[in-house]
Amino acid sequence: MLDWSVYGRSGKMFLRTFRHQREQRLLLVPDLSPSMRFGEPTKMAAALRLSAALGFLALRSGAAVRLALESAVHEFRGHARFAALLDACEVAYARAGVEHGFSLAGVVQSSSFAPSTSGSFSADAARLVAAAGSHASSIILSDFMEPAENAHALLAASPKPGALNLICVLSDEEREPALSGAFQLHDCESGARIALDAAPEAMRLYRVELDAHLAAWHAACERRTCAFIPAASGDPIDELILGHLQPAGVA
Amino acid sequence: MWLAESWVLLGLAALPALWWLARLAARRKPVAVASTMLWERVAAKLAQQRSEKRLLDPVTVLLLAGTALTVLAATGPSMMSGTVPPPPRPILIADNSTAGLLETPDGHSALGLSEISSVSEHRSVDTPGGMAFDPLTFSPDINARFDESVVDALTLGSRDLKSQRPLLIATPRKLDVEKYGAIRVSRGADPASLPVSAINIEGDWLFARVTKPDSEWEIAEERINAPWPVIATARAVGYDLLVPLPRRDVLDKNGDPLPPDPTARWDLEIRRKDARPDKDRFWLHGLKPVQTDTTGMPVELRRALNAAFNGSAVINTNPTPPPPPDNPEKRDSRFLHMEFEYGSYGVDEVRGLGTHFLRSEVVGVSVDPASALVRCLPAGWLQLENIKSVLVSDDPRDDPPERKPGGTGNDVIHEWSFPLSGPTKVLAAAVLANGASVPIIIAYPSDDHAQGMTRIMTSLSTFNERWFPLFVSGACEELTGRKLIGGAMYTADMRPASAYRSDADIAPARPLSTIYPATHGPAPGLYTDGVVNVIAPAPSEISTEDTLDAALEKLATMRRDYIAHAEQQLATPLHAIPGFLAMACFALAAILLTRRLRPA
């Protein structure tokens, strides 16, 4: 399109070109399954806190933020909506049975919190990622305590490489378990029970298995040019964002 | 009783509480976790590790099998059957009656074994007759010295045995093998180099502890200028061989045994069927009783002689006048004529030596009567006239050496070192005086000079002393080469056949390796099969019913006395335990080794 005003002032013809401005969208999918209610602070609190922080950054940059909480997806546009985003996180955390805000975390044995409909958080997250569209970036926050084979379906849901990032939130107890004696371990999600003598050899084997598990998820993400960022539930937000997420290109 | 029942009731009542406590102790602490996915893997790996620990890999199994086979091969089937072969040990011959001597199997280097070790070491080598001991009880001090001499002799013998040859031990008593460490002497020796480890003659039976189990043996009889024919064979049962010796009795028309022929003698060669040249055999020489003329012998003395000779000596009670001393050629050289004088020397003339003394004179035509006079006194005081080795004299004309009241002849010999010069035979014996054993030493001219000795004149203070027959027996043995006490009729020579140069070499005057009978054992002819395992019960084929109990009792006695140390080596399950323990240790070592070799 010819810019006539410039032509009138200068007598030279300038052609003004326009590019269609597309809205930036960010999908945040924090894991709210019962397994996230462990740790000090809880992994769920850490995931929601990190989701709020990432949503705040996205809103400030003018992007639209979609926050998937339970079965509902809340959409926020404009930085003025950050308060609403925070409220949604608080409500979600409160529905999970946590009495106080994000700063407080405790083990919640509430049964009112509905588990995932599909039984696998990665499957639910994959559906959300696929529905987010090709122009949206997605960040999944979970402990990813499921087989690494599930990563393929989740990563395949991403419309393009690099659009999906996984933040693995683990509690300190999971990273360095301090068990001793004879235990009957109870899985809070599946209800499975395992009798185990927490001997040093068992602790060593657990660390080996945890490293192997994280390495498998990391390898799967690398193949899809996705970021897999491990994080501890007790890490400060700023340190996590500036130290891990920003270098990885997530924030 | 009620107390025990109350305890039972209390225990029953406490069972539920104990069960509850056990459950409480075994209860695991429940812990909820976010996910058991990783813990399941951990548990699976732990279970796999435990199963691997229990699992014996093929290498371990092979090592175990090899170890077991090796142990079995090393111990042989005897371990499984509960028997173990006897350990290598020197030849041990229990001599209950006379000479004690150590001799190497080749018969050349001998060490005297007596309570006077310093003497015997020097004398017995040149004195085939060696030293003789009283078969009866020794006094404690003599026992102690004897023990020392045994140890000394064994030590000397072990030093001498640089070729690690086993020792041949002839001892007046049964040696406690463990006590004297005789096994140490034979350490490293080839147990198969000697045919037997122990010999015992019981009546007309030969018991032998052979070194090769279940071996076949032959008994060959000597024939002049002819090969020795085999007259009997026997098989050892394990390591025990029991061989009936040939009966030599000559029966009359009624089947009664005739008096033994005084001139008869026999020689047997007992050899293993697979005997090697000059090995795996030994010889047994039988001598018949000595006929003794006891003219003028009192009844009590005759009884004592009868008892002492155990019926082996024929005592002529008929006053058959012996040939006059001045015409000894007319005498039968095989006869031993004894004359006794009574009271020729008063007790009081023996200074301070008590009431018993003995004086003997050996008179021979070839020897100056004065020089042949041998006087033996209790406590070993003796005199050899015209021989420089006078120890002490009871002759008041001589200057007696220092005497030690209560001392023994050993003291004197030790001080005077017994410097016998010239051919002399020494007989050590012991007598019983007043119930106490007193050693005496008798010295004679050597064989060459004693050939003409045909008479012993003995003076003694008391005729019914028990020691008198002993002395006479010892003297007779020295002069005739025959042992009278206890009916001893056997000499066994362990030397190889090549060691004999002539028939004279096997003359009975070589008692170094003599074996002697004991006073017990199975009666002749009791057994029909000829071979009886002395450890096992006696066979039922005992034909003499009236002596069955006695024979069994004797057999049991013989077992205790002669094979006690062998029985310790015999098989009991306890003896197999070390073998099994060794096998278990080897197996454990193999497992540990395998585990350590396994890559992490």
Interface residues (C-beta under 8 A of the other chain):
Chain A: P34 S35 M36 R37 F38 G39 K43 V107 D143 M145 E146 P147 S171 E174 L179 G181 A182 F183 Q184 L185 H186 D187 C188 E189 S190 A192 R193 I194 A195 L196 E201 A202 L205 Y206 E209 L210 H213
Chain B: R28 K29 P30 V31 A32 V33 A34 S35 T36 M37 L38 W39 E40 R41 V42 A43 K45 L46 Q49
